[in-house]
Amino acid sequence: MEKPFKGIYIKTNPGENGYGIIDNILYENITMHEPIWWALYLGPQQQKQPDRGGPGCMLYPFDPRGTCQTQPRINITNVKLKNIHIKNSLLFPIVMRCNETNPCKGIEFDNVQVKGWLIGKKKKGYIC
């Protein structure tokens, strides 16, 4: 992927009804050059819905209002990332936001490499 806005994006929608399952997902043999936003994002949907509803988390973690709530109604399990190479990410390369009361389980990183990122170099290369 050359300059993707988001590379790997697993999102949960907001809501108070129903349940969902994200399970047994494999991302393998992916190289990203200069991802613009998040190279790997797992968490709540970031944009608002067309009716302006929803969390509107596009500016997370830079939004001081903290309006980006995780989704407890979605089980996220058994996600494997294998042979993923991220080069020169603009922001934190990896964001994983699971719910405190329903945590993600079975997330596996196998040969995930991050080389160079531009903003926030004094901090970790991920948000969890």
N, C-alpha and C positions, 0 to 999 in steps of 0.2 A: 504494500500500500504506500503510495506516495502522497504525503501531506493529507492524510485523512482528517476530517474534523474530529471524529471519534473512531478508534480502531475497532476494538471489541467492546460491545455495549450490551449488557444484560440488565434490563430494567423491569421494575415492578410498578404497576399503576396504583394510584391512590384509590381509596374507597373504603367503605364501611361494610359492604356486603360481599358474601361469597369467599371462596378460597382459591388458591392456585398452586401449581407445582411447576418448578423449573428443576429438572432432574436429568442426570446422565448426559451432560453436554461435553463435547470435546472440541477444543480449538487446537489445531496442530499445524506446524510448519508455516508460520506467519511472520513476515518481516514488515515492519513499519518504519518509514523514514519521515521524520519531522511531523509527528501528529500534532495537530493544532490545539485541540482541547485535551481530552483524556485519551491516552493510548488504550487503557483497559479500565472500563467503568462497570461496576456491578453495584446496583443500588436503585433508589427511587427514581422514577421518571423525572427528567429535568425540565422539560418544557411545560407550559400551561396547555390545557386542552383548548380546542377552538372556541368553546364557550367561556374562556378565561378561567375555568375552574382548574383545580389541581394544584400541586405544590409550587410549581415555578422555581425549581431548584437550579436553574442555569448558572447562577453565580456562586453556588456552594463550592468551596468553603469560605468564599470571600464576602458573603452576605452576612452582616452582623445581626440580622433579625433571627437567624437560625430557623428558617421556615422549611427546611428540607427534612421532613420526617420519614423514617424508614417504614416499611410495610410489614406488619406482623402476620398478615393473612396469607402470605406467599411462602411456601417452603422452597428454599434454594439448597439443593444437595447435589453432590457428585459432579462438580464442574472441574474438568481437567484442562490445564493449559500446558501444552507440550511444544517445545522448540519454537518459542515465541521470542523474537528479537525486536527490541524497540530502540531506535537510534534518534537522538537529538529531539526529544520531546520538549515542547514549549513549557508545559506545566508539569505538576507531579505526574509521573507516568502511570501510576496505578492507584485507583480509588475503589475500595470495597466497603460498602455500607450495608451491613446486614442488621436485622432487628435484634435488639437486646433480649426480648422475650422469646424470639423465634430465630436463633442464630443460624447462619449458613453452616452447612456441615459437608465435609468431604471435598473441600476445595484443595486441589493439588497443583503445585507449580513444579514442572519438570523441565529443566533447562530453559528457564525464562530469564532473558538477559536484557538489561537496560544500560545503554551506553550514552552518556551525555544528556543533560536536560538543562534548560536555560534559566528558569525562574525558581528561586528558592533553594539554591544549591546547598545552603547551610543546613537545610532540613532533610528529613528522610525523603526517599523517592516514592513514598506511598502514603495514602491516607486510609486508615482502617477504623 
